[in-house]
Amino acid sequence: MNPRAGLTAARGLALGALLGALLGVALAWAPMGAQAQSPSPPARTPAGVSAPGVADRGLSDWLMRMHEASRKRAYIGTFVVSAGGSMSSARIWHVCDGEQQMERVETLTGAPRSTFRRNDQVVTFFPETRVAVAERRETLGLFPNLLQSADSAIARHYTLRPAGTDRVAGVEADVVELQPKDALRFGYRIWSERKSGLVVKLQTLAADSQVLEQAAFSELQLDAPVSMARLSQLMGNTEGWQVERPGLVRTTAAAAGWALRTPVPGFEPTGCYLRPVTAGPDGRREDTLQWLFSDGLATVSLFIEPLDPRRHGQPGAQALGATQVLMRRVADSWLTAVGEVPQATLAAFAQALERRR
């Protein structure tokens, strides 16, 4: 897999990618290469001093509050993500009616595209090519919906530290930091709206507290009058579009002949899929295996495909903001590991990966 393609695909399922791939929409990024940003100014109240209730909540309760707020609130906003020296933005409409959730995302930078989501059904429209891609996607973990699973044991790997209060996009926000307990994951600084817990800003932090990636609403209207019926109508209007439905087959790593000799601490498998990919000038189709892992916040995708010397060059590593890429040969296959984790974590996955048959 091309490392940039792998990076884009993984962003569709990753927390650290934040807004760059909300609903799987890959915004137009600058050429690959990470540059650390300067840390944001301190919150308006001193670190460790928080609004009533912040220090009283445990880590799991705090994250679940933000998780529920992202599901239940109706809002319209403009959000901006910056990583690796580049910046992209999009406009989002979100509405919830009981268990039904709908979102519309319009990119404001790069190639135009519109993405609609109804629960796990996603349709992305590409106006320049008149192509609409319809697929099913798991949506947990997408900004501002932080949790990968409602019962994740995040407290095993992170500690919660109140970091004051601040004002973002015109709303008052509590600020907390999630500090990793080991070197296998990055830290996070999170701003959440004080009344509801909705995440309005999120930074991914390196070990030295440098900001690797930042996503934030620049404008936000809470409890906005968003029409689910209107969004449904727009989502279903594919007349005149070439509709593509990617063939994604759920499988298991064992069925595909792969395993980890030793687990990477804290990361549990969350899914495994076969993705048909057109490879080479002859246009033949091959299956790429995508094996997904998460610690509840950070995600890692292992893309495994048949080795092709014409396409696969030297092993190497690349980075864009918080998203890291590691490429190397494993047995008779080519591995592209992508995740919002330190390179050492990807290396641990690559070293543990083995062919069983």
C-alpha positions in Angstrom: 0.0 0.0 0.0 1.2 3.5 -0.8 2.0 5.1 2.6 0.0 8.1 1.9 -3.0 6.0 0.9 -2.5 4.0 4.1 -2.4 7.2 6.1 -5.6 8.4 4.6 -7.4 5.1 5.1 -6.4 4.9 8.7 -7.5 8.4 9.4 -11.0 7.3 8.7 -10.9 5.2 11.8 -8.6 7.1 14.0 -8.9 9.4 16.9 -5.6 11.2 16.5 -6.5 12.1 13.0 -9.3 14.1 14.6 -11.1 16.4 12.1 -8.9 15.5 9.2 -11.1 12.4 8.5 -14.4 13.1 10.3 -16.8 10.5 8.8 -13.9 9.2 6.7 -13.5 12.5 4.9 -9.8 13.0 4.2 -9.2 16.7 4.0 -6.4 18.0 1.7 -3.1 17.8 3.6 0.2 19.4 2.7 3.1 17.1 1.7 4.1 14.6 4.3 6.4 15.7 7.1 5.7 16.5 10.7 6.5 19.8 12.4 5.8 20.2 16.1 3.6 23.2 16.9 4.1 25.5 19.8 2.0 24.6 22.8 -1.2 26.6 23.2 -1.3 29.4 25.7 -2.3 28.3 29.2 -5.9 28.0 30.1 -7.5 31.1 31.8 -7.5 29.4 35.2 -4.3 27.8 36.6 -3.5 24.2 35.8 -5.0 22.0 38.4 -7.8 24.4 39.2 -11.0 23.4 37.5 -14.7 24.0 37.5 -16.8 22.3 40.1 -17.3 18.7 39.3 -14.2 18.2 37.1 -11.9 16.9 39.8 -14.8 14.9 41.2 -15.3 12.8 38.1 -13.2 9.8 37.4 -11.6 9.4 34.0 -14.2 6.9 32.7 -17.1 9.1 33.8 -15.4 12.2 32.3 -14.9 10.5 28.9 -18.4 9.0 28.9 -19.9 12.4 29.5 -18.0 13.8 26.4 -19.0 10.7 24.5 -22.7 11.1 25.2 -22.6 14.9 24.5 -21.2 14.2 21.0 -24.1 11.9 20.3 -27.1 13.8 21.8 -26.4 17.5 21.0 -27.6 19.2 17.8 -25.1 21.7 16.5 -23.7 23.5 13.5 -20.1 24.4 13.4 -16.9 25.1 11.5 -13.9 23.1 12.6 -10.2 23.4 11.7 -7.5 20.8 12.0 -3.8 21.6 11.8 -1.0 19.0 11.6 2.4 18.8 10.1 2.5 22.4 9.2 -0.8 22.2 7.2 -4.3 23.3 8.0 -7.7 22.2 6.7 -11.3 23.1 7.6 -14.8 21.8 7.2 -18.4 22.7 8.1 -20.5 20.2 10.0 -24.3 19.8 10.7 -25.2 17.3 13.4 -28.6 16.2 14.7 -29.9 13.4 16.9 -33.5 12.0 17.1 -33.7 9.3 19.7 -31.3 6.6 18.5 -31.0 8.1 15.0 -28.0 10.3 14.3 -27.2 12.3 11.2 -24.3 14.4 10.1 -23.3 16.4 7.1 -19.7 17.5 6.5 -18.7 19.9 3.8 -15.0 20.4 3.2 -13.9 24.1 3.0 -10.4 23.5 1.8 -8.9 21.2 -0.8 -11.0 19.2 -3.2 -14.7 19.7 -2.6 -16.6 16.8 -1.1 -19.8 16.3 1.0 -20.2 13.5 3.4 -23.5 12.4 5.0 -23.8 9.9 7.8 -26.9 8.2 9.2 -25.7 6.0 12.1 -23.2 3.7 10.4 -24.3 4.4 6.8 -22.0 6.9 5.0 -22.3 8.5 1.6 -19.5 10.7 0.3 -20.1 12.9 -2.8 -17.2 14.0 -5.0 -18.6 16.8 -7.2 -15.5 17.0 -9.5 -16.0 13.4 -10.7 -19.7 13.0 -10.0 -18.9 9.9 -7.9 -20.8 9.0 -4.7 -19.2 6.4 -2.4 -21.7 4.5 -0.2 -20.4 2.3 2.6 -20.9 1.3 6.2 -18.5 2.6 8.8 -18.1 2.3 12.6 -18.3 5.8 13.9 -17.0 5.6 17.5 -13.7 7.4 17.9 -14.4 10.2 15.5 -14.0 13.7 16.7 -15.7 14.9 18.7 -16.8 11.4 19.6 -13.8 10.2 21.6 -14.4 6.7 22.8 -13.6 3.7 20.7 -16.0 1.7 22.9 -18.3 2.5 25.6 -16.6 0.1 28.1 -13.0 0.8 27.2 -10.5 0.5 30.0 -8.8 3.8 29.2 -7.9 4.4 32.8 -5.4 1.6 32.6 -3.3 3.5 30.2 -4.0 7.2 30.9 -4.4 9.5 33.9 -6.7 12.5 34.1 -5.4 15.9 35.2 -7.7 19.0 35.4 -6.0 21.9 33.5 -8.3 24.9 34.2 -11.0 26.5 32.0 -10.9 28.4 28.8 -13.2 29.8 26.1 -13.4 28.2 22.6 -15.7 29.2 19.7 -17.7 31.4 22.1 -18.4 28.8 24.7 -16.9 28.2 28.2 -14.9 25.0 28.4 -13.3 22.8 31.0 -9.7 21.7 30.1 -8.3 18.3 31.1 -5.2 16.5 30.1 -5.0 12.7 29.5 -1.4 11.7 30.3 -0.1 8.3 29.1 1.3 5.9 31.6 3.9 4.6 29.2 5.8 5.5 26.0 3.5 3.5 23.7 1.0 6.3 23.3 0.6 10.1 23.0 -1.1 12.4 25.5 -4.2 14.6 24.9 -5.4 18.0 26.0 -9.2 18.3 25.7 -11.5 21.2 25.9 -15.2 20.3 26.6 -18.2 22.6 26.8 -18.9 23.1 30.5 -22.7 22.4 30.5 -22.9 19.4 28.2 -19.3 18.0 27.9 -19.2 18.4 24.1 -15.6 18.4 22.9 -14.8 21.7 21.3 -11.0 21.4 21.0 -8.5 18.6 21.1 -4.7 18.5 21.0 -2.5 15.4 20.6 0.7 15.8 22.6 4.2 14.3 22.3 6.2 13.2 25.3 7.7 16.6 25.7 4.2 18.2 25.6 4.7 19.6 22.1 1.4 19.8 20.1 1.6 17.3 17.3 -1.9 17.9 16.0 -4.8 20.2 16.9 -8.5 20.2 16.0 -11.0 22.8 17.2 -14.3 24.4 16.4 -13.7 28.0 15.2 -17.4 28.7 15.3 -20.2 26.6 17.0 -23.9 26.9 17.3 -25.3 24.5 20.0 -28.9 23.2 19.9 -29.1 24.4 16.3 -32.3 23.8 14.2 -30.9 21.0 12.0 -33.5 19.1 10.0 -32.9 15.4 9.9 -35.5 15.1 7.1 -33.6 17.6 5.0 -30.3 15.8 5.6 -31.9 12.4 4.7 -33.2 13.9 1.5 -29.8 15.2 0.5 -28.1 12.0 1.4 -30.4 9.9 -0.7 -30.3 12.2 -3.8 -27.8 10.2 -5.9 -29.5 10.7 -9.3 -26.9 11.6 -11.9 -24.1 10.3 -9.7 -22.0 7.2 -10.3 -22.6 5.3 -7.0 -19.7 3.0 -5.9 -20.0 0.5 -3.0 -16.6 -0.7 -1.9 -16.5 -4.4 -1.3 -15.4 -4.6 2.4 -15.4 -8.1 3.8 -15.3 -8.7 7.6 -12.8 -11.5 8.5 -10.3 -12.4 11.2 -6.6 -12.3 11.2 -6.4 -16.0 12.0 -8.6 -16.8 9.0 -6.2 -14.7 6.8 -3.2 -16.5 8.3 -1.8 -13.8 10.5 -1.2 -13.4 14.3 0.8 -11.4 16.8 3.5 -13.4 18.6 3.1 -11.1 21.6 0.4 -8.5 22.2 1.3 -4.8 22.3 0.4 -3.7 25.8 -3.0 -2.0 26.0 -4.0 -2.5 22.4 -6.9 -4.8 21.7 -8.1 -5.9 18.2 -11.3 -4.1 17.2 -11.9 -5.4 13.6 -10.4 -7.1 10.6 -11.4 -6.6 7.0 -10.4 -7.6 3.5 -10.3 -4.6 1.1 -10.1 -5.3 -2.7 -7.5 -3.1 -4.2 -6.5 -2.6 -7.9 -2.7 -3.1 -8.0 -0.2 -2.8 -10.8 -0.4 -1.5 -14.4 -2.3 -4.7 -15.5 -5.2 -3.6 -13.2 -5.4 -6.9 -11.4 -7.3 -6.9 -8.1 -5.8 -8.1 -4.8 -7.1 -8.2 -1.3 -5.4 -6.0 1.3 -6.0 -7.0 4.9 -6.7 -4.3 7.4 -6.3 -5.3 11.0 -7.4 -2.7 13.5 -6.3 -2.2 17.2 -7.2 0.4 19.8 -6.5 1.2 23.4 -9.8 3.0 23.7 -8.4 6.3 22.4 -5.5 5.7 20.0 -5.8 3.4 17.0 -3.5 1.4 14.9 -4.2 -0.1 11.5 -2.0 -2.9 10.0 -2.4 -3.0 6.2 -1.0 -6.3 4.9 -0.8 -7.0 1.1 1.2 -9.3 -1.2 4.8 -8.1 -1.8 5.2 -6.4 -5.1 8.8 -5.2 -5.9 7.4 -2.8 -8.5 5.4 -0.9 -5.9 7.1 -1.6 -2.6 10.5 0.1 -2.1 12.7 0.3 0.9 11.4 0.0 4.5 10.9 3.3 6.1 8.9 5.6 8.4 7.0 8.8 7.8 4.8 11.1 9.9 2.1 13.7 9.5 1.2 15.4 12.8 0.3 12.7 15.2 -0.2 10.1 12.5 2.8 7.8 12.0 3.5 5.4 9.2 5.9 2.4 9.2 6.6 0.3 6.1 8.5 -3.0 5.9 8.5 -6.5 4.6 7.0 -9.3 6.7 7.4 -12.8 5.3 6.2 -12.7 1.7 4.0 -9.7 2.3 4.3 -5.9 2.7 3.2 -4.2 5.9 2.1 -0.6 6.2 1.4 0.2 9.8 -0.5 3.4 10.5 -1.5 5.0 13.8 -1.7 8.0 16.1 1.0 6.5 18.3 4.8 6.9 18.6 6.9 5.1 16.0 8.1 2.7 18.7 4.5 1.4 19.0 4.3 0.7 15.3 7.7 -1.1 15.5 6.4 -3.3 18.3 3.4 -4.3 16.1 5.7 -5.0 13.1 8.1 -7.1 15.2 5.3 -9.1 16.7 3.5 -9.8 13.4 4.0 -13.2 11.9 2.6 -15.4 9.2 1.0 -18.5 10.4 0.2 -20.1 7.1 
